[in-house]
């Protein structure tokens, strides 16, 4: 229901702001522009997101079926099972869904978005099979979704590549600040959902796995910071894609060893990809059209300007002068929960306008990687399995986003100002 209210508010706000522009500013082009943006976004949702996603989802659904029948997913479930038993207590021990969840998290952390989405959809479908209330999000689904929206990324390949394209002196200088910001986002989301679900954070097994994960992240940070700046991007890209291909080959190898027909297994799993996309396209169209109207009417610009004026006004009451340079990067932060493509466009626009090595440009890049597209992920993941009652998923995702924004602003001033 919360997602419904947010979606409907996009239309009402867009219409109201459009009326203001027409009546008070004489902008007779505003409504034609809004409807053009709505139609273009509806086409984009199907032709540029839905259809291309079909191929990727079909590929990985087939590969995950091989992993399931060949036993690799089961092996992963046993390795990560004790930790997931504490994090997802509703899920059966050693169930294949644990392996799929781990694969999704690993792909996200490596910056492999195209692989993470189909793996996440597969995990969500398996959790839905275990869900007794088919129209209501289970605790496990909420935890999984919020951790996804927090966007924990260890190797931000795409962001560093964009900085290199726009001529940044050191494209990887946002690497450590971005890791800190995305950790803030993930930690906040985990704590919020954990409190709601009464998870025991001080369980020795849970703490042991958590400390091991933090240690692994620290080791990765240490390794990459020891590399020359111009080598971080190429090496991180190579390592990420090597790991992904190695996993695929291991799926095939174990499947052959277990004497299953791997190609037939691939076809069986791949067929599910089409059904998943058919379910999620209506959700994509509806949500993205609302976002397009909200952007085109100028409501986002008013919101940013209002935030800046509010911060300055509150600070002046207490006699402080606030550096509001960070406001120039806020469009990326505001768009990130709504649209990954829109946030990426704003990041690029900020680099183009202010220069790739400016404070707003660097902060915009950190915003882009600090969290993920909360409402988009909600629509895709819950839409693919028919979840209508999202409970506190939206709140958890937005809390993670807000923590990521605050963390990004803090580290940007710490590192670059």
N, C-alpha and C positions, 0 to 999 in steps of 0.2 A: 504493500500500500504506500510506503514511503516513496518508492520509485515512481509510482503513479502520480503522487503529488508534485514531485520534482518535475516530471515530464510535462504535466499540465501547466505548471507555473511558467515553463519556458514559453508556451504559446500565449498565455495571458499577459505576461510581462512584455513579450515582443510586440503584441498588438497595442498595448498601452503606450509603450515608448514610441511606436510608429505613429500613433495618433498625436502625441506631443510634438513630434517632429513635423507632422503635416500641418497641424493647427497653429503652432507657435513659431515655427521656423519656415513654413511654406515649402517643405521638402516633398514635392509631389512624386518624386521617384522612389520614396522609401518603400512603399508597399509593392510596387513591381520588383524592386531589388530583393525584397524579402521572399516573395514567391518564387523568383528565379533561383535564389539560393536553396529554397526548400526542394524544388524539383531537381536541381543539380545534385543535391545531397542524397535524395532518394535514389537517383541513378548511380551515384558513387557507392552507396551502401550495397547495391546488388552487383554492379559491374566491376568495381575496383576493389571491393572488400570481400563480398560474398563469393563470387565466382572464383577469383584467385585463391581464396581460402579453401575452396572445395578440393583443389588438387593437393594442397599441402596436408589437409586433414585426411584425405583419402590415403595418401602415402603413409602417414604416421599411424593411422588407425590399422592399416595392414601390418606394419612393422610391429606394433604393439601386440597384435594378435599372435604373431610369431613368437614374441618374447613371452607371452602368456602360456601358449601351448608348449613351447620348448623348455620352459622352466626358469628363464632368466629373471622374469618379474618376481617369481616366487623366491629366488635366491636373494634378490634385493629386499624383499619383504622381511626375510629373516634377519638380514643385517640391520635394517633400520627399525624393525618391529618393536623392540623395547621402548624406543623413544616415541614412536608414533602411538603406542598403547597409552602413553601418558598425555600426548598432545591430542589424539583422536580416540578417546576411550570407547566411543560407540562402535568403532570398526573392529571386526574380528581379528584375532591374532593371526599373522602370517597370511592374511587375505591378499590376493593380487593387487587390490587397490592401493596398498601401501607402496608397492614398487612403482606404480604409475604416478602417485603423488611425488615420490622422490625424484622420478625422472622429470616431472614438470618443474619442481623447485630447482633441480640442477640446470635445466635448460634456461630458466629465467636468470639464474645467477651468472651463467656464462654469456648472457646477452643474446641467446638464440631464440628470439621471439617466435619465429616461424615454426620451430619445433615445440616450444612450450605450449602454445595454444592447443594443438591437437592432443598432446599428452594430458593437458588439463581437462579437456572435454571428455577424454576417455575416463579419467579419474572421477570426474563429476558424474558421469553416467553410472559407474560402478557404485558410487555412494548413493545415487538415486535408487538403484536396485535394492539397496539395504535400507532405504528410508521408508518407514511405515506410513508416513503422511506425505503422499506424492505431490501435493500442491504447496507444501510448507518446507522451507529450508531446514535441514537437520543441523545439529550442533557441529558435526564434522564438516558439512558443506560450508557453513559459515566460517569456521576457522580456516578452511582451505582457501576460501574466496578472499578473506581479509588479508591473509598472508600473501596472496597473489597481488592484490591491489597495492600492497605496501612496496612492491617492486624491488625487492632486494637484488641488486645487480653487482657482481664483483668485477666484471670486465665490460665497461660501457663502450663497446667497439663503435657503434653507430655515432655516438656523440663525439668521440675523438676524431672519427673520420670527417664529420661535418666541420669541426674546428680546423682540421687540416685543409679542407677544401677552401675555406674562407680565409686562409692565410694566417692562422694563429702562429705566433712565434714558437710556442710549446703547446701543441694540441693536447698533451696528456697532463697539463698542469691542474686540471680539474679532477684528476683520478682519485686522490686521497680525500679531498673535500666531499666529493660525490659519495664515496663509500661511507663516510661518517653520516651524511645526511640520510642516505637510504637505510642505514642501520637504525637511525632514530625513528624513521617511519615504520620499519618492521617491528622494532621493539614496542612502540606505542600500540600498534595493532594487536600484537601478541598479548600484551598485558591487558588491554581492554577486553578482548574476547575471553582470555583466560579467567579474568575476574567474573565475567558474566556466566561462564561455564563452570566456575569453581574448580579450576585446575590447580593441583598442588605443585607450585613452582619449585618447592624446596625438596621434592622427591629426589633421593640420591641418584637414581638412574637418569632422571630428567636433567638434573644439573650436570651430570657427567657428560651426557651427549651434548648439552648446550655449550659447556666449556670446550669440548672437543671441536665443535663447529666454530666457535669464536677463535680458537687457536688456529684452525685451518685458515680462516679468513685473515687473521693476522699474518700468518706465513705467506699467504698470497700477496698481501700488501707489501710485506718486507721484500719479497722477491722482485716484484715489479718496480718498486721504488729504487732498487739497486741497478736497474737497467738504464741505459742511455735513453733520454726522452724520445728520440726518434725510433727506438726499437719497441717501445711498449705496445703501440698499436698493432704492428705486424705480428709480433710474437703472441699477443693475446688473441688475435684473430686465428692464428694457426692452432694454438692450443685448444681453443673452444671448439673449432670445427673438427680437429683431430679426435677429441674426446667423443663428440657426437658420432662420427663415422666409426670409431672403435666400438661404441656401444651397439651400433647397427650390425656390424660384422659379428660381434659376440652373440647377438640374437640369432643370426643366421647359422653361425657355427654350432651353437648349443642345440638349435633345432635340428640340424643335420645329425648331430651326435645322438640325439634322442629318437632319430629315425621318423620324424614327422615330415609330411609333405609341405615344405616351407612355402612353396608358391601357392598351393591351395589355401594354406592358412592366411597368406597375405591377401588373397582375393576375398576370403570370407570376412576378414576384418575391414578391408577397404570398402566393402559394400555399405558398411555402417556410416562411412564418411558423408555420403550423399544425404542420408536421412538426417544427420546432425545439422548440415548446412540448411536444409529445407526448413528445419524448426527455428533456426536462429535468424534467418534473413528478415522476417517481419519485425523482430525485436530491433535489429540494426536499423532498419528503415525508420521506424517510429522514433527511436532515441536520437539518431543523427539529424533528422529533419528538425526536431525541437531545438537541438544545439545550434544548427545553422541559422534558425530564426533569431535565437538569442544573440548570436554574434552579429548578424547583419543589421539588426535594428539599432545597434549602438549601445545596448544595455551593458555589455562588458566594459566598454570605454567609460561609461558613467560610473560603473562599480569601482573601477581602478582609481578614477579621479576622486571619488568619494572616500576611498580608503586613505589616499594620500592626504586629503584635507583633514580627515578625522585624526590621523596620527599627528599632524602638525598642530592642530588645535588643542588636542589633549596635552601634548608636550608643553605647549606655550602656557597652559594654565599652571603648570608646575615649574615654570621658569626654565625649561630645557629647550635647547635647539637640537632638533633631530636631523640626522643625515638621512634624507629620503631618496638617496640614489637607488636604493633597492627597488623602489616602486616601478622604475622603468622595466624591470624584469618580471613584474607580477603578472602580465598577461599570460606568460607561459605557465605560471603556477595555477592561475584560475582555469585555464583551458585543459590542463593535464588530467583532472578527474573526468572531464567530459569527452575529450577527443585527443588521441595520441597524435594524429595527423595535424590537428589544429595547433597543438602545443609545439610540435616540431616546426611548423611553419612560423610560429611566433618566435621560437628560438633562433631560427635562421634570420628572421626579420630584425631581431635585436642585434645580432652579429653584423648584419649588413648596415644598420643604422648607426650603431655606436662603435663598431670595430670589434673584431673577435677577441682582442685582448683587453677590452674595456671591462670595468666592474659589472655593469648590467649584463653584458654578453656572457661573462663567466658565470654569474649567478643564474642566468637563464638556462645555461647548460646544466648546472647542478639541479635546478628545479626539474628539468626534463628527465633526469635520471633518478631523482630522489623518491619518486612514487610512480604508480602506474595509473591507467585510465579506469578509475573506480566504476563509474556508471556504465562504461562500455563493457568492462569485464562482467559486471552484474547482468547486463542484457545478454551477452553471449553465453556465459556459463549457465545461468539460471534459465535463460530462454531455451537452451538446447535440451533441457530435461523437463520443461514445463512448470518450473517453480513460480508460483504467484505470490506467496506470502514470504517475504524476505527477512522478516523479523528485524534483528538489529544489524544486519549485514551492511546497510548503507551507512549507519552511524559508525560502525567499526572501520569501514574503508575510509570515510572522510576524516576520522580522528587520525588514522595513519597518515593520510595526505597532509593534514594540518601540522602534524609533528615533523614530517619531512620538510615542509616549507619553513618552519621555524628553525630546524636544524640547518637547512641550506643557507638561510640568511646569516645565521651565527657563524658558520664556518667560512662563508664568503668574506665577511668582514675580518675574520681572524686571519685568513690566508692572503687576501688580495687587497686589503685596504690599509 
